[in-house]
Amino acid sequence: MARKCLIAREVKRKKTVAKYAELRKELKANGDYEALQKLPKNASPVRVRNRCVLTGRPRGYYRKFGVSRLVFREMALSGEIPGIKKSSW
């Protein structure tokens, strides 16, 4: 499991991105790049990292399900994800 501070940092970044989204859109449309530079670094959506909602793992993340590959496998094998089953032939 990821450290709690890393998970909290990502939540804070997502809030900051949402807060400044409209202002960033206006500044970009007007071409005012100097004012855009004065916004906080974390206001940029590029800085947000996708993390597993259960473990906080940053790598091996499936967007469709919102979890990492490890959690996905465990959930699929236990039948917690509808429509997913282990293939065999």
N, CA, C and O atoms as a Tinker XYZ file with bonds, in Angstrom:
   356  protein
     1  N      0.840000   -1.179000    0.000000    73     2
     2  CA     0.000000    0.000000    0.000000    64     1     3
     3  C      0.885000    1.242000    0.000000    63     2     4     5
     4  O      1.918000    1.285000    0.668000    81     3
     5  N      0.467000    2.242000   -0.754000    73     3     6
     6  CA     1.214000    3.491000   -0.832000    64     5     7
     7  C      1.102000    4.247000    0.489000    63     6     8     9
     8  O      0.174000    4.039000    1.271000    81     7
     9  N      2.067000    5.124000    0.711000    73     7    10
    10  CA     2.019000    5.930000    1.917000    64     9    11
    11  C      0.803000    6.846000    1.879000    63    10    12    13
    12  O      0.397000    7.311000    0.814000    81    11
    13  N      0.233000    7.098000    3.035000    73    11    14
    14  CA    -0.978000    7.916000    3.128000    64    13    15
    15  C     -0.745000    9.332000    2.631000    63    14    16    17
    16  O     -1.652000    9.949000    2.072000    81    15
    17  N      0.463000    9.858000    2.827000    73    15    18
    18  CA     0.739000   11.231000    2.411000    64    17    19
    19  C      0.723000   11.360000    0.891000    63    18    20    21
    20  O      0.345000   12.409000    0.369000    81    19
    21  N      1.130000   10.304000    0.165000    73    19    22
    22  CA     1.120000   10.352000   -1.293000    64    21    23
    23  C     -0.304000   10.333000   -1.838000    63    22    24    25
    24  O     -0.625000   11.021000   -2.808000    81    23
    25  N     -1.140000    9.542000   -1.203000    73    23    26
    26  CA    -2.545000    9.486000   -1.603000    64    25    27
    27  C     -3.219000   10.827000   -1.330000    63    26    28    29
    28  O     -3.979000   11.327000   -2.159000    81    27
    29  N     -2.937000   11.403000   -0.163000    73    27    30
    30  CA    -3.515000   12.697000    0.203000    64    29    31
    31  C     -3.037000   13.801000   -0.734000    63    30    32    33
    32  O     -3.801000   14.708000   -1.066000    81    31
    33  N     -1.786000   13.731000   -1.159000    73    31    34
    34  CA    -1.227000   14.731000   -2.069000    64    33    35
    35  C     -1.958000   14.709000   -3.409000    63    34    36    37
    36  O     -2.240000   15.755000   -3.992000    81    35
    37  N     -2.260000   13.503000   -3.888000    73    35    38
    38  CA    -2.977000   13.377000   -5.158000    64    37    39
    39  C     -4.398000   13.919000   -5.053000    63    38    40    41
    40  O     -4.896000   14.544000   -5.988000    81    39
    41  N     -5.047000   13.682000   -3.922000    73    39    42
    42  CA    -6.393000   14.211000   -3.712000    64    41    43
    43  C     -6.354000   15.744000   -3.719000    63    42    44    45
    44  O     -7.226000   16.397000   -4.292000    81    43
    45  N     -5.346000   16.290000   -3.084000    73    43    46
    46  CA    -5.185000   17.746000   -3.032000    64    45    47
    47  C     -4.932000   18.312000   -4.436000    63    46    48    49
    48  O     -5.461000   19.367000   -4.787000    81    47
    49  N     -4.129000   17.611000   -5.230000    73    47    50
    50  CA    -3.866000   18.040000   -6.606000    64    49    51
    51  C     -5.137000   18.039000   -7.438000    63    50    52    53
    52  O     -5.377000   18.968000   -8.209000    81    51
    53  N     -5.955000   16.997000   -7.289000    73    51    54
    54  CA    -7.200000   16.917000   -8.049000    64    53    55
    55  C     -8.134000   18.076000   -7.702000    63    54    56    57
    56  O     -8.803000   18.625000   -8.577000    81    55
    57  N     -8.174000   18.439000   -6.429000    73    55    58
    58  CA    -9.007000   19.576000   -6.013000    64    57    59
    59  C     -8.486000   20.878000   -6.614000    63    58    60    61
    60  O     -9.269000   21.717000   -7.060000    81    59
    61  N     -7.164000   21.046000   -6.626000    73    59    62
    62  CA    -6.560000   22.253000   -7.186000    64    61    63
    63  C     -6.820000   22.351000   -8.681000    63    62    64    65
    64  O     -7.116000   23.433000   -9.187000    81    63
    65  N     -6.715000   21.240000   -9.389000    73    63    66
    66  CA    -6.977000   21.223000  -10.828000    64    65    67
    67  C     -8.421000   21.616000  -11.096000    63    66    68    69
    68  O     -8.697000   22.407000  -11.998000    81    67
    69  N     -9.344000   21.064000  -10.313000    73    67    70
    70  CA   -10.759000   21.380000  -10.497000    64    69    71
    71  C    -11.043000   22.852000  -10.193000    63    70    72    73
    72  O    -11.869000   23.481000  -10.854000    81    71
    73  N    -10.362000   23.388000   -9.198000    73    71    74
    74  CA   -10.573000   24.776000   -8.791000    64    73    75
    75  C    -10.153000   25.754000   -9.887000    63    74    76    77
    76  O    -10.845000   26.741000  -10.137000    81    75
    77  N     -9.028000   25.485000  -10.538000    73    75    78
    78  CA    -8.476000   26.415000  -11.525000    64    77    79
    79  C     -8.805000   26.038000  -12.978000    63    78    80    81
    80  O     -8.313000   26.690000  -13.899000    81    79
    81  N     -9.612000   25.018000  -13.201000    73    79    82
    82  CA    -9.878000   24.542000  -14.563000    64    81    83
    83  C    -10.496000   25.621000  -15.440000    63    82    84    85
    84  O    -10.047000   25.837000  -16.566000    81    83
    85  N    -11.507000   26.291000  -14.943000    73    83    86
    86  CA   -12.189000   27.323000  -15.735000    64    85    87
    87  C    -11.265000   28.505000  -16.021000    63    86    88    89
    88  O    -11.233000   29.016000  -17.140000    81    87
    89  N    -10.514000   28.937000  -15.008000    73    87    90
    90  CA    -9.585000   30.060000  -15.186000    64    89    91
    91  C     -8.491000   29.710000  -16.185000    63    90    92    93
    92  O     -8.132000   30.535000  -17.025000    81    91
    93  N     -7.961000   28.499000  -16.103000    73    91    94
    94  CA    -6.935000   28.053000  -17.065000    64    93    95
    95  C     -7.481000   28.054000  -18.481000    63    94    96    97
    96  O     -6.791000   28.445000  -19.423000    81    95
    97  N     -8.714000   27.617000  -18.626000    73    95    98
    98  CA    -9.339000   27.567000  -19.945000    64    97    99
    99  C     -9.461000   28.972000  -20.540000    63    98   100   101
   100  O     -9.171000   29.179000  -21.718000    81    99
   101  N     -9.888000   29.933000  -19.722000    73    99   102
   102  CA   -10.023000   31.322000  -20.180000    64   101   103
   103  C     -8.670000   31.917000  -20.555000    63   102   104   105
   104  O     -8.541000   32.562000  -21.596000    81   103
   105  N     -7.664000   31.702000  -19.712000    73   103   106
   106  CA    -6.338000   32.263000  -19.971000    64   105   107
   107  C     -5.731000   31.673000  -21.241000    63   106   108   109
   108  O     -5.099000   32.388000  -22.018000    81   107
   109  N     -5.919000   30.390000  -21.450000    73   107   110
   110  CA    -5.398000   29.764000  -22.670000    64   109   111
   111  C     -6.105000   30.292000  -23.905000    63   110   112   113
   112  O     -5.472000   30.513000  -24.938000    81   111
   113  N     -7.427000   30.496000  -23.807000    73   111   114
   114  CA    -8.191000   31.008000  -24.951000    64   113   115
   115  C     -7.762000   32.426000  -25.306000    63   114   116   117
   116  O     -7.730000   32.789000  -26.482000    81   115
   117  N     -7.432000   33.231000  -24.295000    73   115   118
   118  CA    -6.988000   34.610000  -24.523000    64   117   119
   119  C     -5.515000   34.700000  -24.899000    63   118   120   121
   120  O     -5.060000   35.737000  -25.382000    81   119
   121  N     -4.773000   33.628000  -24.684000    73   119   122
   122  CA    -3.341000   33.631000  -24.986000    64   121   123
   123  C     -2.514000   34.352000  -23.947000    63   122   124   125
   124  O     -1.399000   34.785000  -24.236000    81   123
   125  N     -3.042000   34.490000  -22.736000    73   123   126
   126  CA    -2.338000   35.189000  -21.652000    64   125   127
   127  C     -1.466000   34.192000  -20.899000    63   126   128   129
   128  O     -1.846000   33.701000  -19.836000    81   127
   129  N     -0.300000   33.898000  -21.453000    73   127   130
   130  CA     0.567000   32.866000  -20.884000    64   129   131
   131  C      1.337000   33.346000  -19.657000    63   130   132   133
   132  O      1.786000   32.527000  -18.855000    81   131
   133  N      1.493000   34.635000  -19.503000    73   131   134
   134  CA     2.166000   35.151000  -18.298000    64   133   135
   135  C      1.292000   34.935000  -17.073000    63   134   136   137
   136  O      1.790000   34.545000  -16.017000    81   135
   137  N      0.008000   35.181000  -17.202000    73   135   138
   138  CA    -0.914000   34.947000  -16.080000    64   137   139
   139  C     -1.045000   33.449000  -15.820000    63   138   140   141
   140  O     -1.231000   33.023000  -14.681000    81   139
   141  N     -0.947000   32.665000  -16.872000    73   139   142
   142  CA    -1.019000   31.218000  -16.730000    64   141   143
   143  C      0.175000   30.699000  -15.932000    63   142   144   145
   144  O      0.044000   29.749000  -15.160000    81   143
   145  N      1.335000   31.320000  -16.119000    73   143   146
   146  CA     2.540000   30.927000  -15.388000    64   145   147
   147  C      2.430000   31.246000  -13.895000    63   146   148   149
   148  O      3.087000   30.609000  -13.072000    81   147
   149  N      1.605000   32.225000  -13.553000    73   147   150
   150  CA     1.485000   32.639000  -12.153000    64   149   151
   151  C      0.542000   31.745000  -11.345000    63   150   152   153
   152  O      0.485000   31.841000  -10.120000    81   151
   153  N     -0.187000   30.886000  -12.032000    73   151   154
   154  CA    -1.049000   29.948000  -11.312000    64   153   155
   155  C     -0.180000   28.913000  -10.601000    63   154   156   157
   156  O      0.984000   28.737000  -10.961000    81   155
   157  N     -0.726000   28.227000   -9.596000    73   155   158
   158  CA     0.056000   27.190000   -8.905000    64   157   159
   159  C      0.458000   26.058000   -9.847000    63   158   160   161
   160  O     -0.255000   25.753000  -10.803000    81   159
   161  N      1.595000   25.443000   -9.570000    73   159   162
   162  CA     2.068000   24.331000  -10.393000    64   161   163
   163  C      1.046000   23.200000  -10.438000    63   162   164   165
   164  O      0.807000   22.601000  -11.486000    81   163
   165  N      0.458000   22.925000   -9.302000    73   163   166
   166  CA    -0.473000   21.800000   -9.216000    64   165   167
   167  C     -1.831000   22.092000   -9.837000    63   166   168   169
   168  O     -2.722000   21.244000   -9.785000    81   167
   169  N     -2.009000   23.267000  -10.421000    73   167   170
   170  CA    -3.248000   23.587000  -11.110000    64   169   171
   171  C     -3.274000   22.970000  -12.501000    63   170   172   173
   172  O     -4.317000   22.959000  -13.155000    81   171
   173  N     -2.151000   22.463000  -12.953000    73   171   174
   174  CA    -2.071000   21.841000  -14.270000    64   173   175
   175  C     -2.549000   20.388000  -14.194000    63   174   176   177
   176  O     -2.095000   19.636000  -13.331000    81   175
   177  N     -3.457000   19.986000  -15.082000    73   175   178
   178  CA    -3.955000   18.606000  -15.026000    64   177   179
   179  C     -2.903000   17.551000  -15.368000    63   178   180   181
   180  O     -3.108000   16.369000  -15.095000    81   179
   181  N     -1.798000   17.954000  -15.952000    73   179   182
   182  CA    -0.731000   17.016000  -16.298000    64   181   183
   183  C     -0.066000   16.456000  -15.046000    63   182   184   185
   184  O      0.482000   15.355000  -15.075000    81   183
   185  N     -0.111000   17.196000  -13.962000    73   183   186
   186  CA     0.575000   16.780000  -12.740000    64   185   187
   187  C     -0.196000   15.740000  -11.921000    63   186   188   189
   188  O      0.340000   15.180000  -10.965000    81   187
   189  N     -1.442000   15.484000  -12.293000    73   187   190
   190  CA    -2.242000   14.492000  -11.575000    64   189   191
   191  C     -1.820000   13.091000  -12.002000    63   190   192   193
   192  O     -1.682000   12.811000  -13.193000    81   191
   193  N     -1.617000   12.225000  -11.035000    73   191   194
   194  CA    -1.190000   10.850000  -11.293000    64   193   195
   195  C     -2.343000    9.922000  -10.944000    63   194   196   197
   196  O     -2.921000   10.029000   -9.862000    81   195
   197  N     -2.679000    9.016000  -11.847000    73   195   198
   198  CA    -3.737000    8.046000  -11.566000    64   197   199
   199  C     -3.242000    7.044000  -10.534000    63   198   200   201
   200  O     -2.151000    6.487000  -10.661000    81   199
   201  N     -4.064000    6.824000   -9.506000    73   199   202
   202  CA    -3.708000    5.877000   -8.456000    64   201   203
   203  C     -4.886000    4.960000   -8.167000    63   202   204   205
   204  O     -6.045000    5.337000   -8.335000    81   203
   205  N     -4.569000    3.760000   -7.733000    73   203   206
   206  CA    -5.582000    2.793000   -7.345000    64   205   207
   207  C     -6.374000    3.353000   -6.164000    63   206   208   209
   208  O     -5.791000    3.881000   -5.217000    81   207
   209  N     -7.701000    3.238000   -6.222000    73   207   210
   210  CA    -8.518000    3.793000   -5.144000    64   209   211
   211  C     -8.413000    2.979000   -3.856000    63   210   212   213
   212  O     -8.691000    3.497000   -2.775000    81   211
   213  N     -8.017000    1.715000   -3.959000    73   211   214
   214  CA    -7.925000    0.867000   -2.774000    64   213   215
   215  C     -6.543000    0.867000   -2.143000    63   214   216   217
   216  O     -6.421000    0.954000   -0.921000    81   215
   217  N     -5.492000    0.770000   -2.967000    73   215   218
   218  CA    -4.139000    0.653000   -2.424000    64   217   219
   219  C     -3.288000    1.896000   -2.629000    63   218   220   221
   220  O     -2.299000    2.085000   -1.922000    81   219
   221  N     -3.652000    2.743000   -3.580000    73   219   222
   222  CA    -2.853000    3.927000   -3.868000    64   221   223
   223  C     -1.690000    3.650000   -4.801000    63   222   224   225
   224  O     -0.845000    4.522000   -5.005000    81   223
   225  N     -1.630000    2.459000   -5.369000    73   223   226
   226  CA    -0.527000    2.093000   -6.264000    64   225   227
   227  C     -0.590000    2.928000   -7.542000    63   226   228   229
   228  O     -1.640000    3.005000   -8.179000    81   227
   229  N      0.547000    3.563000   -7.928000    73   227   230
   230  CA     0.534000    4.435000   -9.102000    64   229   231
   231  C      0.755000    3.718000  -10.428000    63   230   232   233
   232  O      0.407000    4.256000  -11.480000    81   231
   233  N      1.314000    2.541000  -10.401000    73   231   234
   234  CA     1.610000    1.834000  -11.653000    64   233   235
   235  C      0.640000    0.684000  -11.856000    63   234   236   237
   236  O      0.060000    0.162000  -10.904000    81   235
   237  N      0.473000    0.298000  -13.121000    73   235   238
   238  CA    -0.422000   -0.805000  -13.443000    64   237   239
   239  C     -1.859000   -0.447000  -13.153000    63   238   240   241
   240  O     -2.602000   -1.260000  -12.603000    81   239
   241  N     -2.263000    0.756000  -13.513000    73   239   242
   242  CA    -3.584000    1.286000  -13.205000    64   241   243
   243  C     -4.525000    1.085000  -14.383000    63   242   244   245
   244  O     -4.192000    1.460000  -15.507000    81   243
   245  N     -5.696000    0.499000  -14.145000    73   243   246
   246  CA    -6.725000    0.343000  -15.181000    64   245   247
   247  C     -7.746000    1.457000  -15.018000    63   246   248   249
   248  O     -8.468000    1.505000  -14.023000    81   247
   249  N     -7.803000    2.350000  -15.997000    73   247   250
   250  CA    -8.714000    3.490000  -15.910000    64   249   251
   251  C    -10.171000    3.069000  -15.821000    63   250   252   253
   252  O    -10.949000    3.646000  -15.061000    81   251
   253  N    -10.530000    2.077000  -16.586000    73   251   254
   254  CA   -11.926000    1.647000  -16.657000    64   253   255
   255  C    -12.454000    1.210000  -15.290000    63   254   256   257
   256  O    -13.629000    1.418000  -14.985000    81   255
   257  N    -11.607000    0.617000  -14.480000    73   255   258
   258  CA   -12.029000    0.091000  -13.188000    64   257   259
   259  C    -11.546000    0.934000  -12.008000    63   258   260   261
   260  O    -12.096000    0.831000  -10.912000    81   259
   261  N    -10.528000    1.762000  -12.220000    73   259   262
   262  CA   -10.030000    2.632000  -11.152000    64   261   263
   263  C     -9.152000    1.932000  -10.135000    63   262   264   265
   264  O     -8.926000    2.454000   -9.044000    81   263
   265  N     -8.656000    0.755000  -10.483000    73   263   266
   266  CA    -7.812000    0.005000   -9.556000    64   265   267
   267  C     -6.548000   -0.468000  -10.267000    63   266   268   269
   268  O     -6.462000   -0.429000  -11.494000    81   267
   269  N     -5.578000   -0.912000   -9.488000    73   267   270
   270  CA    -4.338000   -1.427000  -10.066000    64   269   271
   271  C     -4.547000   -2.851000  -10.564000    63   270   272   273
   272  O     -5.565000   -3.480000  -10.274000    81   271
   273  N     -3.589000   -3.342000  -11.301000    73   271   274
   274  CA    -3.689000   -4.677000  -11.886000    64   273   275
   275  C     -3.767000   -5.757000  -10.811000    63   274   276   277
   276  O     -4.429000   -6.779000  -10.995000    81   275
   277  N     -3.092000   -5.526000   -9.696000    73   275   278
   278  CA    -3.084000   -6.527000   -8.622000    64   277   279
   279  C     -4.449000   -6.620000   -7.950000    63   278   280   281
   280  O     -4.963000   -7.712000   -7.706000    81   279
   281  N     -5.023000   -5.469000   -7.656000    73   279   282
   282  CA    -6.341000   -5.440000   -7.026000    64   281   283
   283  C     -7.386000   -5.957000   -8.007000    63   282   284   285
   284  O     -8.308000   -6.679000   -7.628000    81   283
   285  N     -7.228000   -5.575000   -9.283000    73   283   286
   286  CA    -8.155000   -6.039000  -10.318000    64   285   287
   287  C     -8.189000   -7.562000  -10.375000    63   286   288   289
   288  O     -9.260000   -8.165000  -10.449000    81   287
   289  N     -7.017000   -8.175000  -10.342000    73   287   290
   290  CA    -6.936000   -9.636000  -10.421000    64   289   291
   291  C     -7.627000  -10.292000   -9.231000    63   290   292   293
   292  O     -8.379000  -11.254000   -9.387000    81   291
   293  N     -7.364000   -9.763000   -8.049000    73   291   294
   294  CA    -7.989000  -10.326000   -6.853000    64   293   295
   295  C     -9.511000  -10.179000   -6.897000    63   294   296   297
   296  O    -10.243000  -11.105000   -6.547000    81   295
   297  N     -9.972000   -9.019000   -7.325000    73   295   298
   298  CA   -11.413000   -8.774000   -7.401000    64   297   299
   299  C    -12.060000   -9.661000   -8.472000    63   298   300   301
   300  O    -13.162000  -10.173000   -8.275000    81   299
   301  N    -11.379000   -9.838000   -9.592000    73   299   302
   302  CA   -11.915000  -10.660000  -10.673000    64   301   303
   303  C    -11.998000  -12.128000  -10.256000    63   302   304   305
   304  O    -12.990000  -12.799000  -10.541000    81   303
   305  N    -10.968000  -12.622000   -9.589000    73   303   306
   306  CA   -10.960000  -14.023000   -9.160000    64   305   307
   307  C    -12.009000  -14.299000   -8.084000    63   306   308   309
   308  O    -12.555000  -15.399000   -8.000000    81   307
   309  N    -12.279000  -13.289000   -7.267000    73   307   310
   310  CA   -13.296000  -13.487000   -6.229000    64   309   311
   311  C    -14.702000  -13.176000   -6.727000    63   310   312   313
   312  O    -15.672000  -13.332000   -5.984000    81   311
   313  N    -14.822000  -12.731000   -7.991000    73   311   314
   314  CA   -16.134000  -12.482000   -8.580000    64   313   315
   315  C    -16.763000  -11.163000   -8.217000    63   314   316   317
   316  O    -17.982000  -11.020000   -8.312000    81   315
   317  N    -15.976000  -10.199000   -7.804000    73   315   318
   318  CA   -16.501000   -8.900000   -7.395000    64   317   319
   319  C    -16.720000   -7.949000   -8.569000    63   318   320   321
   320  O    -17.385000   -6.925000   -8.417000    81   319
   321  N    -16.163000   -8.278000   -9.747000    73   319   322
   322  CA   -16.340000   -7.433000  -10.928000    64   321   323
   323  C    -17.276000   -8.172000  -11.881000    63   322   324   325
   324  O    -16.910000   -9.229000  -12.395000    81   323
   325  N    -18.469000   -7.643000  -12.127000    73   323   326
   326  CA   -19.415000   -8.343000  -12.996000    64   325   327
   327  C    -18.911000   -8.416000  -14.437000    63   326   328   329
   328  O    -18.361000   -7.449000  -14.964000    81   327
   329  N    -19.106000   -9.563000  -15.059000    73   327   330
   330  CA   -18.738000   -9.748000  -16.456000    64   329   331
   331  C    -17.299000  -10.134000  -16.692000    63   330   332   333
   332  O    -16.904000  -10.347000  -17.838000    81   331
   333  N    -16.503000  -10.232000  -15.646000    73   331   334
   334  CA   -15.091000  -10.594000  -15.785000    64   333   335
   335  C    -14.886000  -11.992000  -15.212000    63   334   336   337
   336  O    -15.282000  -12.291000  -14.086000    81   335
   337  N    -14.256000  -12.837000  -16.026000    73   335   338
   338  CA   -13.906000  -14.165000  -15.519000    64   337   339
   339  C    -12.567000  -14.575000  -16.124000    63   338   340   341
   340  O    -12.179000  -14.082000  -17.183000    81   339
   341  N    -11.885000  -15.454000  -15.462000    73   339   342
   342  CA   -10.597000  -15.924000  -15.932000    64   341   343
   343  C    -10.796000  -16.802000  -17.160000    63   342   344   345
   344  O    -11.629000  -17.708000  -17.165000    81   343
   345  N    -10.031000  -16.523000  -18.183000    73   343   346
   346  CA   -10.180000  -17.301000  -19.402000    64   345   347
   347  C     -9.385000  -18.596000  -19.317000    63   346   348   349
   348  O     -8.322000  -18.657000  -18.698000    81   347
   349  N     -9.921000  -19.619000  -19.949000    73   347   350
   350  CA    -9.196000  -20.891000  -20.068000    64   349   351
   351  C     -9.710000  -21.598000  -21.305000    63   350   352   353
   352  O    -10.900000  -21.551000  -21.614000    81   351
   353  N     -8.810000  -22.247000  -22.003000    73   351   354
   354  CA    -9.200000  -22.977000  -23.228000    64   353   355
   355  C     -8.364000  -24.202000  -23.410000    63   354   356
   356  O     -8.548000  -24.936000  -24.380000    81   355
